[in-house]
């Protein structure tokens, strides 16, 4: 959605857009792809956020992949847009094939470390904080759990 919309209006429209997109995907069942980024700070804490739309759960930064967009560039773009963080180094750690909103979905999962504090954009993201990796908050989204499991399976905690 355009950034020129006032933030309160943008936040009000996002849940409607999310619901429409969800129903569209259930109907069309077209394959989709997205990115999720597991960002840790220098102390190893994991960055989680709450979106202003969808379920009220803690999730990861990320989003949809535009047609022809490189997944690593999409991951950088999403983190920059949602949190104002630039990620010069980012590592691909895996993919998950799943069903999201009734459509086949490929989730590209990345990991990165940053030394910056996140700034929730106040539009798409309403809260963003670091949490110790051994004590993540509840409720944690189902897809977030699956992505964190991929990250933990790397054995680099």
N, CA and C atoms as a LAMMPS dump frame, in Angstrom:
ITEM: TIMESTEP
0
ITEM: NUMBER OF ATOMS
471
ITEM: BOX BOUNDS ff ff ff
-5.0000000000000000e+02 5.0000000000000000e+02
-5.0000000000000000e+02 5.0000000000000000e+02
-5.0000000000000000e+02 5.0000000000000000e+02
ITEM: ATOMS id mol type element x y z
1 1 1 N 0.839 -1.185 0
2 1 2 C 0 0 0
3 1 3 C 0.878 1.24 0
4 2 1 N 0.405 2.298 -0.595
5 2 2 C 1.228 3.501 -0.705
6 2 3 C 1.604 4.101 0.645
7 3 1 N 2.855 4.55 0.748
8 3 2 C 3.344 5.148 1.987
9 3 3 C 2.776 6.55 2.2
10 4 1 N 2.163 7.135 1.167
11 4 2 C 1.616 8.481 1.338
12 4 3 C 0.294 8.484 2.11
13 5 1 N -0.293 7.319 2.322
14 5 2 C -1.492 7.264 3.158
15 5 3 C -1.091 7.55 4.602
16 6 1 N -1.899 8.282 5.353
17 6 2 C -1.588 8.474 6.775
18 6 3 C -1.522 7.113 7.482
19 7 1 N -0.585 6.968 8.406
20 7 2 C -0.363 5.683 9.082
21 7 3 C -1.636 5.102 9.702
22 8 1 N -2.474 5.897 10.404
23 8 2 C -3.694 5.3 10.982
24 8 3 C -4.633 4.718 9.915
25 9 1 N -4.755 5.393 8.778
26 9 2 C -5.591 4.888 7.691
27 9 3 C -4.97 3.617 7.103
28 10 1 N -3.673 3.635 6.921
29 10 2 C -2.952 2.483 6.393
30 10 3 C -3.181 1.266 7.296
31 11 1 N -3.024 1.467 8.625
32 11 2 C -3.244 0.373 9.581
33 11 3 C -4.683 -0.125 9.544
34 12 1 N -5.627 0.769 9.316
35 12 2 C -7.043 0.384 9.258
36 12 3 C -7.35 -0.446 8.009
37 13 1 N -6.673 -0.162 6.92
38 13 2 C -6.918 -0.866 5.655
39 13 3 C -6.225 -2.225 5.613
40 14 1 N -5.084 -2.362 6.271
41 14 2 C -4.307 -3.603 6.188
42 14 3 C -5.087 -4.86 6.584
43 15 1 N -5.865 -4.857 7.682
44 15 2 C -6.609 -6.086 7.996
45 15 3 C -7.613 -6.466 6.905
46 16 1 N -8.208 -5.485 6.267
47 16 2 C -9.153 -5.761 5.181
48 16 3 C -8.411 -6.36 3.992
49 17 1 N -7.284 -5.745 3.632
50 17 2 C -6.473 -6.253 2.517
51 17 3 C -5.986 -7.671 2.807
52 18 1 N -5.585 -7.915 4.048
53 18 2 C -5.117 -9.245 4.441
54 18 3 C -6.23 -10.283 4.269
55 19 1 N -7.434 -9.965 4.711
56 19 2 C -8.568 -10.889 4.599
57 19 3 C -8.918 -11.154 3.133
58 20 1 N -8.901 -10.125 2.312
59 20 2 C -9.203 -10.293 0.882
60 20 3 C -8.137 -11.17 0.224
61 21 1 N -6.871 -10.888 0.525
62 21 2 C -5.768 -11.677 -0.046
63 21 3 C -5.883 -13.141 0.384
64 22 1 N -6.223 -13.38 1.635
65 22 2 C -6.384 -14.74 2.159
66 22 3 C -7.48 -15.474 1.376
67 23 1 N -8.62 -14.839 1.197
68 23 2 C -9.723 -15.473 0.462
69 23 3 C -9.37 -15.693 -1.007
70 24 1 N -8.696 -14.735 -1.613
71 24 2 C -8.268 -14.855 -3.009
72 24 3 C -7.36 -16.073 -3.178
73 25 1 N -6.401 -16.227 -2.276
74 25 2 C -5.467 -17.36 -2.359
75 25 3 C -6.201 -18.69 -2.178
76 26 1 N -7.163 -18.732 -1.256
77 26 2 C -7.936 -19.962 -1.045
78 26 3 C -8.697 -20.338 -2.317
79 27 1 N -9.201 -19.345 -3.004
80 27 2 C -9.983 -19.584 -4.211
81 27 3 C -9.082 -19.967 -5.384
82 28 1 N -8.007 -19.221 -5.596
83 28 2 C -7.141 -19.419 -6.764
84 28 3 C -6.157 -20.579 -6.614
85 29 1 N -5.651 -20.801 -5.401
86 29 2 C -4.68 -21.858 -5.123
87 29 3 C -3.426 -21.748 -6.006
88 30 1 N -3.071 -20.528 -6.351
89 30 2 C -1.866 -20.284 -7.161
90 30 3 C -0.631 -20.401 -6.276
91 31 1 N 0.449 -20.992 -6.771
92 31 2 C 1.685 -21.066 -5.987
93 31 3 C 2.213 -19.662 -5.669
94 32 1 N 2.662 -19.49 -4.428
95 32 2 C 3.214 -18.213 -3.986
96 32 3 C 4.542 -18.482 -3.277
97 33 1 N 5.315 -17.426 -3.101
98 33 2 C 6.597 -17.547 -2.416
99 33 3 C 6.799 -16.336 -1.521
100 34 1 N 7.561 -16.54 -0.467
101 34 2 C 7.839 -15.45 0.458
102 34 3 C 9.173 -15.663 1.15
103 35 1 N 9.507 -14.698 1.994
104 35 2 C 10.762 -14.745 2.737
105 35 3 C 10.483 -14.499 4.21
106 36 1 N 11.298 -15.11 5.053
107 36 2 C 11.302 -14.854 6.492
108 36 3 C 12.748 -14.703 6.908
109 37 1 N 13.006 -13.758 7.82
110 37 2 C 14.373 -13.495 8.246
111 37 3 C 14.469 -13.629 9.759
112 38 1 N 15.358 -14.493 10.192
113 38 2 C 15.634 -14.646 11.616
114 38 3 C 16.845 -13.763 11.905
115 39 1 N 16.572 -12.679 12.619
116 39 2 C 17.611 -11.692 12.924
117 39 3 C 17.966 -11.821 14.398
118 40 1 N 19.246 -11.92 14.661
119 40 2 C 19.717 -11.931 16.043
120 40 3 C 20.571 -10.698 16.277
121 41 1 N 20.603 -10.27 17.54
122 41 2 C 21.51 -9.18 17.892
123 41 3 C 22.855 -9.785 18.285
124 42 1 N 23.804 -8.95 18.674
125 42 2 C 25.142 -9.442 18.986
126 42 3 C 25.154 -10.382 20.188
127 43 1 N 24.126 -10.324 21.036
128 43 2 C 24.01 -11.214 22.187
129 43 3 C 23.278 -12.514 21.882
130 44 1 N 22.803 -12.682 20.638
131 44 2 C 22.108 -13.903 20.247
132 44 3 C 20.609 -13.874 20.45
133 45 1 N 20.059 -12.725 20.877
134 45 2 C 18.609 -12.614 21.04
135 45 3 C 17.937 -12.548 19.668
136 46 1 N 16.725 -13.066 19.578
137 46 2 C 15.98 -13.162 18.317
138 46 3 C 14.977 -12.018 18.216
139 47 1 N 14.942 -11.386 17.05
140 47 2 C 14.015 -10.289 16.79
141 47 3 C 12.672 -10.85 16.336
142 48 1 N 11.621 -10.516 17.078
143 48 2 C 10.261 -10.9 16.72
144 48 3 C 9.406 -9.648 16.639
145 49 1 N 8.316 -9.756 15.903
146 49 2 C 7.443 -8.599 15.737
147 49 3 C 5.988 -9.014 15.743
148 50 1 N 5.135 -8.013 15.919
149 50 2 C 3.693 -8.203 15.796
150 50 3 C 3.209 -7.306 14.658
151 51 1 N 2.465 -7.921 13.746
152 51 2 C 1.912 -7.166 12.627
153 51 3 C 0.619 -6.465 13.045
154 52 1 N 0.248 -5.476 12.291
155 52 2 C -0.988 -4.74 12.557
156 52 3 C -2.191 -5.412 11.893
157 53 1 N -1.989 -6.582 11.322
158 53 2 C -3.053 -7.335 10.642
159 53 3 C -2.813 -8.816 10.905
160 54 1 N -3.78 -9.641 10.603
161 54 2 C -3.64 -11.081 10.777
162 54 3 C -3.726 -11.482 12.243
163 55 1 N -3.345 -12.726 12.534
164 55 2 C -3.432 -13.213 13.921
165 55 3 C -2.535 -12.401 14.851
166 56 1 N -2.939 -12.283 16.106
167 56 2 C -2.184 -11.528 17.102
168 56 3 C -1.125 -12.445 17.727
169 57 1 N -0.099 -12.751 16.933
170 57 2 C 0.984 -13.633 17.366
171 57 3 C 2.323 -12.957 17.073
172 58 1 N 3.363 -13.446 17.736
173 58 2 C 4.714 -12.975 17.439
174 58 3 C 5.198 -13.686 16.191
175 59 1 N 5.796 -12.911 15.29
176 59 2 C 6.278 -13.463 14.033
177 59 3 C 7.655 -12.941 13.678
178 60 1 N 8.069 -13.274 12.494
179 60 2 C 9.372 -12.869 11.975
180 60 3 C 9.201 -11.803 10.905
181 61 1 N 10.218 -10.988 10.711
182 61 2 C 10.182 -10.067 9.573
183 61 3 C 10.153 -10.868 8.271
184 62 1 N 9.479 -10.335 7.3
185 62 2 C 9.425 -11.002 6
186 62 3 C 8.197 -10.595 5.235
187 63 1 N 7.982 -11.278 4.13
188 63 2 C 6.826 -10.968 3.312
189 63 3 C 6.896 -11.674 1.982
190 64 1 N 6.043 -11.23 1.08
191 64 2 C 5.926 -11.859 -0.224
192 64 3 C 7.063 -11.516 -1.163
193 65 1 N 7.275 -12.411 -2.06
194 65 2 C 8.295 -12.267 -3.092
195 65 3 C 7.619 -11.731 -4.355
196 66 1 N 8.089 -10.609 -4.86
197 66 2 C 7.533 -10.056 -6.1
198 66 3 C 7.981 -10.918 -7.284
199 67 1 N 7.211 -10.893 -8.337
200 67 2 C 7.543 -11.673 -9.532
201 67 3 C 8.944 -11.291 -10.025
202 68 1 N 9.803 -12.294 -10.159
203 68 2 C 11.158 -12.074 -10.657
204 68 3 C 12.142 -11.542 -9.621
205 69 1 N 11.677 -11.308 -8.388
206 69 2 C 12.554 -10.747 -7.356
207 69 3 C 13.435 -11.845 -6.759
208 70 1 N 14.689 -11.515 -6.546
209 70 2 C 15.631 -12.417 -5.91
210 70 3 C 15.255 -12.557 -4.428
211 71 1 N 15.151 -13.776 -3.898
212 71 2 C 14.739 -13.941 -2.496
213 71 3 C 15.61 -13.183 -1.492
214 72 1 N 16.906 -13.16 -1.682
215 72 2 C 17.765 -12.457 -0.724
216 72 3 C 17.512 -10.948 -0.762
217 73 1 N 17.253 -10.416 -1.943
218 73 2 C 16.934 -8.986 -2.055
219 73 3 C 15.556 -8.693 -1.455
220 74 1 N 14.619 -9.63 -1.614
221 74 2 C 13.298 -9.462 -0.997
222 74 3 C 13.431 -9.454 0.525
223 75 1 N 14.282 -10.318 1.062
224 75 2 C 14.495 -10.357 2.513
225 75 3 C 15.062 -9.023 2.999
226 76 1 N 16.056 -8.507 2.316
227 76 2 C 16.63 -7.199 2.695
228 76 3 C 15.576 -6.094 2.619
229 77 1 N 14.788 -6.108 1.542
230 77 2 C 13.757 -5.08 1.339
231 77 3 C 12.715 -5.127 2.452
232 78 1 N 12.228 -6.321 2.767
233 78 2 C 11.198 -6.447 3.799
234 78 3 C 11.698 -5.941 5.154
235 79 1 N 12.93 -6.306 5.518
236 79 2 C 13.486 -5.869 6.807
237 79 3 C 13.671 -4.351 6.817
238 80 1 N 14.119 -3.808 5.718
239 80 2 C 14.295 -2.352 5.619
240 80 3 C 12.945 -1.641 5.727
241 81 1 N 11.928 -2.124 4.999
242 81 2 C 10.614 -1.488 5.017
243 81 3 C 9.925 -1.621 6.376
244 82 1 N 9.975 -2.803 6.963
245 82 2 C 9.24 -3.055 8.196
246 82 3 C 9.931 -2.49 9.434
247 83 1 N 11.285 -2.492 9.438
248 83 2 C 12.014 -2.207 10.671
249 83 3 C 13.104 -1.152 10.556
250 84 1 N 13.352 -0.664 9.352
251 84 2 C 14.391 0.347 9.175
252 84 3 C 15.795 -0.172 9.397
253 85 1 N 15.999 -1.47 9.23
254 85 2 C 17.317 -2.084 9.432
255 85 3 C 17.908 -2.483 8.089
256 86 1 N 19.16 -2.117 7.889
257 86 2 C 19.903 -2.554 6.703
258 86 3 C 20.697 -3.8 7.086
259 87 1 N 20.613 -4.829 6.263
260 87 2 C 21.335 -6.077 6.524
261 87 3 C 22.388 -6.299 5.443
262 88 1 N 23.626 -5.881 5.707
263 88 2 C 24.658 -6.079 4.692
264 88 3 C 25.012 -7.553 4.489
265 89 1 N 24.939 -8.35 5.558
266 89 2 C 25.238 -9.786 5.456
267 89 3 C 24.002 -10.574 5.847
268 90 1 N 23.614 -11.462 4.971
269 90 2 C 22.425 -12.28 5.191
270 90 3 C 22.721 -13.653 4.594
271 91 1 N 22.267 -14.69 5.267
272 91 2 C 22.591 -16.06 4.858
273 91 3 C 21.307 -16.853 4.61
274 92 1 N 21.247 -17.51 3.469
275 92 2 C 20.124 -18.409 3.186
276 92 3 C 20.318 -19.667 4.018
277 93 1 N 19.285 -20.067 4.779
278 93 2 C 19.437 -21.252 5.63
279 93 3 C 18.471 -22.38 5.278
280 94 1 N 17.55 -22.145 4.368
281 94 2 C 16.668 -23.217 3.96
282 94 3 C 15.394 -22.734 3.328
283 95 1 N 14.616 -23.691 2.88
284 95 2 C 13.288 -23.398 2.339
285 95 3 C 12.304 -24.405 2.932
286 96 1 N 11.081 -23.982 3.023
287 96 2 C 9.995 -24.858 3.449
288 96 3 C 8.922 -24.836 2.372
289 97 1 N 8.415 -25.997 2.039
290 97 2 C 7.26 -26.104 1.145
291 97 3 C 6.059 -26.34 2.043
292 98 1 N 5.066 -25.476 1.952
293 98 2 C 3.918 -25.53 2.846
294 98 3 C 2.681 -25.043 2.11
295 99 1 N 1.578 -25.035 2.812
296 99 2 C 0.346 -24.447 2.289
297 99 3 C 0.049 -23.236 3.152
298 100 1 N -0.125 -22.094 2.506
299 100 2 C -0.407 -20.844 3.21
300 100 3 C -1.646 -20.227 2.582
301 101 1 N -2.639 -19.975 3.386
302 101 2 C -3.92 -19.431 2.892
303 101 3 C -4.487 -20.298 1.775
304 102 1 N -4.307 -21.613 1.867
305 102 2 C -4.867 -22.518 0.88
306 102 3 C -4.064 -22.646 -0.395
307 103 1 N -2.94 -21.951 -0.502
308 103 2 C -2.109 -22 -1.703
309 103 3 C -0.769 -22.651 -1.4
310 104 1 N -0.197 -23.35 -2.392
311 104 2 C 1.156 -23.872 -2.205
312 104 3 C 2.114 -22.687 -1.993
313 105 1 N 2.981 -22.799 -0.999
314 105 2 C 3.858 -21.682 -0.638
315 105 3 C 5.279 -22.174 -0.432
316 106 1 N 6.236 -21.48 -1.027
317 106 2 C 7.65 -21.733 -0.787
318 106 3 C 8.164 -20.617 0.102
319 107 1 N 8.639 -20.993 1.292
320 107 2 C 9.187 -20.019 2.238
321 107 3 C 10.708 -20.085 2.18
322 108 1 N 11.323 -18.986 1.758
323 108 2 C 12.78 -18.865 1.753
324 108 3 C 13.178 -18.293 3.111
325 109 1 N 14.038 -19.005 3.825
326 109 2 C 14.384 -18.607 5.191
327 109 3 C 15.835 -18.143 5.231
328 110 1 N 16.025 -16.993 5.878
329 110 2 C 17.34 -16.372 5.974
330 110 3 C 17.683 -16.093 7.426
331 111 1 N 18.973 -15.949 7.685
332 111 2 C 19.45 -15.56 9.009
333 111 3 C 20.411 -14.389 8.844
334 112 1 N 20.404 -13.508 9.831
335 112 2 C 21.298 -12.35 9.818
336 112 3 C 21.517 -11.898 11.251
337 113 1 N 22.611 -11.179 11.458
338 113 2 C 22.904 -10.572 12.752
339 113 3 C 22.97 -9.077 12.533
340 114 1 N 22.452 -8.326 13.495
341 114 2 C 22.519 -6.873 13.365
342 114 3 C 22.857 -6.235 14.706
343 115 1 N 23.389 -5.036 14.616
344 115 2 C 23.733 -4.278 15.824
345 115 3 C 22.87 -3.028 15.952
346 116 1 N 21.703 -3.061 15.308
347 116 2 C 20.787 -1.919 15.336
348 116 3 C 19.522 -2.275 16.106
349 117 1 N 18.874 -1.27 16.651
350 117 2 C 17.573 -1.479 17.28
351 117 3 C 16.491 -1.343 16.22
352 118 1 N 15.517 -2.258 16.237
353 118 2 C 14.444 -2.171 15.243
354 118 3 C 13.525 -0.992 15.534
355 119 1 N 12.975 -0.431 14.46
356 119 2 C 11.969 0.628 14.571
357 119 3 C 10.739 0.149 13.809
358 120 1 N 9.727 -0.272 14.553
359 120 2 C 8.487 -0.709 13.899
360 120 3 C 7.99 0.422 13.013
361 121 1 N 7.595 0.091 11.798
362 121 2 C 7.192 1.133 10.847
363 121 3 C 5.887 1.831 11.218
364 122 1 N 5.138 1.295 12.199
365 122 2 C 3.892 1.929 12.618
366 122 3 C 2.759 1.751 11.627
367 123 1 N 3.005 1.017 10.602
368 123 2 C 1.989 0.718 9.594
369 123 3 C 1.747 -0.789 9.583
370 124 1 N 2.674 -1.512 8.993
371 124 2 C 2.572 -2.964 8.898
372 124 3 C 2.981 -3.635 10.214
373 125 1 N 3.943 -3.052 10.896
374 125 2 C 4.47 -3.611 12.14
375 125 3 C 4.142 -2.664 13.289
376 126 1 N 3.52 -3.221 14.334
377 126 2 C 3.168 -2.372 15.477
378 126 3 C 4.121 -2.536 16.648
379 127 1 N 4.878 -3.628 16.689
380 127 2 C 5.828 -3.843 17.777
381 127 3 C 6.944 -4.754 17.288
382 128 1 N 8.172 -4.465 17.723
383 128 2 C 9.325 -5.293 17.372
384 128 3 C 10.308 -5.26 18.531
385 129 1 N 10.708 -6.462 18.97
386 129 2 C 11.629 -6.564 20.113
387 129 3 C 12.51 -7.799 19.98
388 130 1 N 13.646 -7.739 20.661
389 130 2 C 14.524 -8.898 20.762
390 130 3 C 14.145 -9.713 21.996
391 131 1 N 14.224 -11.044 21.86
392 131 2 C 13.938 -11.973 22.953
393 131 3 C 15.051 -13.011 23.02
394 132 1 N 15.386 -13.483 24.238
395 132 2 C 16.371 -14.562 24.336
396 132 3 C 15.894 -15.783 23.552
397 133 1 N 16.788 -16.419 22.804
398 133 2 C 16.388 -17.546 21.954
399 133 3 C 15.849 -18.722 22.764
400 134 1 N 16.211 -18.812 24.029
401 134 2 C 15.738 -19.907 24.874
402 134 3 C 14.415 -19.568 25.569
403 135 1 N 13.901 -18.352 25.363
404 135 2 C 12.692 -17.915 26.056
405 135 3 C 11.857 -17.016 25.144
406 136 1 N 11.37 -17.586 24.057
407 136 2 C 10.58 -16.807 23.1
408 136 3 C 9.161 -16.608 23.634
409 137 1 N 8.541 -15.478 23.3
410 137 2 C 7.222 -15.152 23.853
411 137 3 C 6.103 -15.978 23.22
412 138 1 N 5.006 -16.017 23.923
413 138 2 C 3.785 -16.639 23.403
414 138 3 C 2.746 -15.549 23.243
415 139 1 N 1.825 -15.675 22.328
416 139 2 C 1.753 -16.768 21.376
417 139 3 C 2.732 -16.543 20.223
418 140 1 N 3.364 -17.622 19.835
419 140 2 C 4.281 -17.62 18.706
420 140 3 C 3.539 -18.242 17.532
421 141 1 N 3.586 -17.598 16.383
422 141 2 C 2.864 -18.102 15.222
423 141 3 C 3.365 -19.469 14.768
424 142 1 N 2.46 -20.269 14.209
425 142 2 C 2.789 -21.618 13.731
426 142 3 C 3.894 -21.584 12.677
427 143 1 N 3.786 -20.679 11.725
428 143 2 C 4.816 -20.603 10.688
429 143 3 C 6.142 -20.114 11.283
430 144 1 N 6.065 -19.248 12.284
431 144 2 C 7.281 -18.776 12.947
432 144 3 C 7.983 -19.936 13.631
433 145 1 N 7.232 -20.789 14.301
434 145 2 C 7.827 -21.97 14.952
435 145 3 C 8.569 -22.839 13.93
436 146 1 N 7.941 -23.071 12.778
437 146 2 C 8.555 -23.913 11.745
438 146 3 C 9.856 -23.289 11.236
439 147 1 N 9.866 -21.98 11.052
440 147 2 C 11.064 -21.31 10.547
441 147 3 C 12.183 -21.298 11.591
442 148 1 N 11.82 -21.091 12.845
443 148 2 C 12.823 -21.11 13.916
444 148 3 C 13.396 -22.521 14.069
445 149 1 N 12.581 -23.551 13.844
446 149 2 C 13.076 -24.922 13.901
447 149 3 C 14.147 -25.161 12.827
448 150 1 N 13.939 -24.605 11.64
449 150 2 C 14.947 -24.714 10.576
450 150 3 C 16.243 -24.039 11.014
451 151 1 N 16.097 -22.863 11.602
452 151 2 C 17.26 -22.104 12.089
453 151 3 C 17.993 -22.875 13.191
454 152 1 N 17.265 -23.393 14.158
455 152 2 C 17.887 -24.144 15.257
456 152 3 C 18.539 -25.433 14.774
457 153 1 N 17.978 -26.051 13.756
458 153 2 C 18.533 -27.299 13.231
459 153 3 C 19.926 -27.105 12.625
460 154 1 N 20.274 -25.872 12.326
461 154 2 C 21.62 -25.582 11.785
462 154 3 C 22.692 -25.835 12.822
463 155 1 N 22.316 -25.797 14.116
464 155 2 C 23.261 -26.08 15.176
465 155 3 C 24.25 -24.967 15.471
466 156 1 N 23.885 -23.726 15.131
467 156 2 C 24.823 -22.615 15.356
468 156 3 C 24.348 -21.68 16.462
469 157 1 N 23.522 -22.172 17.362
470 157 2 C 23.027 -21.315 18.447
471 157 3 C 24.076 -21.138 19.509
